[in-house]
């Protein structure tokens, strides 16, 4: 039985050869972790393992003993608000399939550096493929999220007028 932590909760799994992505999606029902390619090429399944951005389709459960795994569902409420707002405000979301992986890659960067350059952002998301928006708006969203997190900026409230 392999014991590790997922989003702050202790878990155990006896299937040592099972891929982490299958355990997260099928057993824990954490659906932010998307399966795009299943072979470590696209980044849609990105999670943090002990703070490092890792593609969940690569490691097996046997490699996770004592480690900590974080998915988008495990982000703090503040982080969820900031990433949601910044990605929407930048127009960085179209189909949305790649976004959880992009957010995890952004978090890995911003946890270490709240003043990244655009080149550092590009490097942080180099393992993530987006097939819709391209990358400029995603980079803009990550830079804006860094600003919000660094400066403690509150998310602007929009009043719903009932008009679309």
BELTA-V550624 format. One record per pair of residues at least 12 apart in sequence whose C-alpha atoms are under 6 Angstrom apart, sorted by sequence separation. I is the first residue (numbers start at 1). J is the second residue. D is the distance in Angstrom with one decimal. If there is no record, write none. Layout:
I:J:D
I:J:D
//
This chain:
1:13:5.5
33:45:4.7
43:55:5.9
1:14:4.3
40:55:5.9
40:58:5.9
50:68:5.1
38:57:5.5
49:68:5.6
49:69:4.6
105:125:5.9
48:69:5.6
48:70:5.0
47:70:5.8
47:71:5.2
98:130:5.9
114:146:5.2
21:56:4.8
20:56:5.3
21:57:5.1
114:150:5.8
20:59:5.9
19:59:5.9
20:60:5.5
19:60:4.2
20:61:5.8
18:60:5.4
17:60:5.4
18:61:5.8
16:61:4.9
92:137:4.8
16:62:4.5
92:138:4.9
90:137:5.7
90:141:5.4
53:105:5.8
44:98:5.0
87:141:4.9
46:101:4.6
86:141:5.0
45:101:5.8
44:101:4.8
43:101:5.9
86:145:5.8
4:65:5.3
3:65:5.4
4:66:4.7
6:68:6.0
2:65:5.4
4:67:5.2
5:68:4.6
6:69:4.7
7:70:4.9
82:145:6.0
5:69:5.9
6:70:5.8
7:74:4.6
32:100:5.9
43:127:5.6
43:128:4.2
42:128:5.4
42:129:5.1
//
